[in-house]
Amino acid sequence: MIRPASRLRRFGSRAGSSLVEFALGSGILVTVFVSTFQYGYFFYQYNLLVNVVNNAAHFAAMQVYDTNTTTPSSAWKTAVQNMVLYGDPSGATTTLQVKNLATNNISITVGSSGSGSTFTPTSVTIAITGYTIDGVTGKYTLTGKPAATYPFQGMYCPDTGC
Amino acid sequence: MTVPHTTSRRKSQRGMVLMTMAVTAIAMIGAMGLAIDLGHIFIVKNETQAYVDAAAIAAALQLDGTTAGITRANTAATNLAAHWNFDSATLSSPTVEFSTASTGASWYTPGNVTSALAPTMLFARVTKTVAPEIYFVPVVMTNPVYSTNVQSRAIAGQVDFSASTSIAAGLGPFAGVAACSGTVTACENSSPNFGLTVGNEYDLQWPQYNQNRNGCSTDAANCFNSPPCPGDVALHTGGGNGDPMAEVKSWWGPSTNGYWGSNSTSQINKYILDTEQLGALAPGDNIDPLLSSGNKQGTAKILDDRVNQDVVNYDISGNGGSGAQKLADYLANTAHNGRRLMPIPMVYPNTATNSTVVGYGQFLLMSNVASTGSSDYYQNGDGNVTSKGQGNDPYCAIYAGAWVIGSTNGGVGSTSGGGRVRLVQ
């Protein structure tokens, strides 16, 4: 009588403790896995952005710059934005390189020397701003990063529409 | 008997769970380390690679065959702003080295480039090492380290236009006459200067030509109503080889003044100010069908406009300074923006129907002011013998050497006298 009862009790208590252990253990495990995924996903997206920003800034620095102010012409701007979004200045490809990236996330800054008639472009900086990396449990909004600056190495044509 | 046995089994099971937990925790931290630390290192590598890429291009753009160019190249790479570690730390002071080839065996630091070596330095190599911290991997290391070095390196250089590279924009509407003799191939091989001397003044637009002048039939120097520019006069040997003046007389005659493309003022305006071109040109092309008499009156103001688009639209040595002095002063003044430098095709006229493009050259447009104010050199001259600003006078410019797209200085120059900066590694 004693043996079966004690066996049952022992069996019951072990089942309970492994449930508790499972609950605790899986809680920790899930947290660890989710946070690792979260970091990994954030790093992956950030790395993609570093690459697209670098390629687009390199591209922009080689284009003919065709206004005499730090505000680029719309054709120039569109080509550079397409380069960031699709990796294709013509916009013929419309597959986004980075999920949910939009034109209003792209900040283009043209460095220059002189003004008015002596204006010349000297550098191009492309930065990502206001873009949110949306992970499983948290979000992180990038402001002004990643950014890439290239020295201007194209031709300069002050007359819009060259 | 049963009770102690059970107890010992329970104890041993609990110990097992703890041990398993400990072992798995270490394994898990190791795996997290691989995911997070390596991800972090990967991003840092990409950030610094982007930086050295841009810095190498900045450096290569400044190379012009002089030690001053080497100094500028080092400064340009050093001053380029960039960040790493998720944009939180500044990247600065990379190692900048120079060599003759992208695969060069010897790389020279800026201080080791002598004035004898400088004209051969075509490539810049930029290296930057950063040490991102690592957080998880050290846990499973026998001898833990808490940061690891990440090195990024890029090589950029002035890559010559290949023989088939057509230039479709950016060339001025003048054809510079190369001082060549013999075959077109021999002329092409006399690159990058094609017989011209850096710092001398050469004709963009030739002076008015009159074949009825006394002695024109025997000596080309007698055909022009005003003397051509001093550089071309210096090359005049009474005819024959390497004499642009004689070639212009023999093969261009009175109807071609040195222009190519168009004689419309509005078109010439686009050429000179807006980097547009009527057609594409490549070395080996015959420019003869495109040569024109140009438009002297209209062009003067356009050339002056281009000069005045430069912050340094003046020559501190004044009108009396030598061409070489003016060019050196211009390049030494860091405020210059390159607008006074105009690239044009260099041609070798060697038959009545053939003037072959042999390469490219860059010319410093002239100014007649010594400090402030607007230059009107091409409209009114500077009172010197070669440029009084009269209808018969030529338009001269100072030969500045090879052309590199996007550079505000000259280039080092190799086989075509023209090139562009490329990232080669």
Interface residues (C-beta under 8 A of the other chain):
Chain A: R3 S6 R10 E21 G25 V32 T36 Y39 G40 F43 Y44 Y46 N47 V50 N51 V53 N54 A57 H58 A61 M62 V64 S113 G114 S117 T118 T120 G144 K145 P146 A147 A148 T149 Y150 P151 F152 Q153 G154 M155 Y156 C157 P158 D159 C162
Chain B: T2 T6 V17 M21 M28 A31 M32 A35 I36 G39 H40 F42 I43 N46 E47 Q49 A50 D53 A54 I57 A58 L61 A76 L80 A81 A82 H83 F86 D87 A169 G170 K270 L273 D274 T275 E276 D305 N308 Q309 D310 V311 A335 N337 G338 R339 I405 G406 S407 T408 R420 V421 L423
